[in-house]
Amino acid sequence: MGRFLNALLGAIVTVVLAALPFSPVLGGAIAGFFEGTDGTDAALTGALSGLITLLPLAGVGVLLFSLLGIGIGLGAPPGGVAIAIVFFGAIAAAFVVYTVGFAALGGYIGAMLASEYPRQRADLCRTIGISIDDGSRPQYDSTRLE
């Protein structure tokens, strides 16, 4: 459950900072920092943070594409519809790679920061109610989450 909560925290940071360029890197770094010093685990947590970030954005994208689809169906030539679908599919794929890829990179950077600053990480985890059992992976203290 700790990895999911770390990824959720990173996704929240990504959405809050969405106006900044490369906000998935910052959200992934937060998730990776809390995940621990193992780069692989932190990168996976960052990627999960990017996937969680994509869920509401994908819903908005599907809604916009369905509204656009109403206009396409009313009189666009079939070749134009195919080109539009390929175009919007390429944009969606690039957005997924941008969000998930940069969040994974941020997770790895977060792991590097966690290994570089272990005392600050421990203090921060203690402040927000996370206990660290082995020095690398936080365990959430349910008594402090009220």
C-alpha positions, 0 to 999 in steps of 0.5 A: 500500500505504501507504493500506491500512496507515494504514487498518489502523492506524486500525482497530486503534486503533478496536477497541482504544478501542472502549469509548470513545464516538466511537472511530472518530473517534480511529482515523480521525484516526490514519489521516488523520494518517499519510496526510498533509495532503490532506483528501480522501485522509485522509478516504478513508483514515479511511473505509477504516479504518471499513470495516476495523473493520466486517469483524469486527463484521459477522461477529459481527452475522451470527452473532447474527442467524442465532441469532436467526433460529432462534428467529424461525422456530420460531413467530413470526408472519410480520408480526413477522418482517418487522418484526424484519428491518426493525428490525435492518436499520435498526440495522445501517445506523445502525451502518455510518453511525456507524462509517464516517462518524465514521472519515472525519471523524476522517481529515479531522481527522487531515489538519488536525492533520498540516498544523498539526504537520508536524514532530511528524508527521515525527518520529512517522513516523520513530520508527515506521519510515515515511519521508516522501518529499514531506512529505505522504504516508508511504512505509513503509520495509521495512527497519525493519518486522521 
